[in-house]
Amino acid sequence: MRLFSAVVQFYWVLKHATYLAQRWDEDGGVNLYHCADEGRGFFIEVDVDDSQGQAVVLRSFVSSVPLEDYGHGVRLQKK
């Protein structure tokens, strides 16, 4: 059960987290954010629910495994 509405969750993410990347799936773009949280950082995925026209926090996680979905878009500059 979610304690806060989707709007409140999204504004919390915008205020406290840092945008990192975007990935694409069959439903569109999913945005990745990071919240440092005093050394116990975690990641947050946010999507837009087209039927309701609002952002939805999909999940939060601390594992690096879901980050693999974002790796394909990373381009490192050669020295």
Secondary structure by P-SEA (a helix, b strand, c coil): cccccaaaaaaaaaacccccccccccccbbbbbbbccccccbbbbbbbcccccccccccccccccccccccccbbbbcc
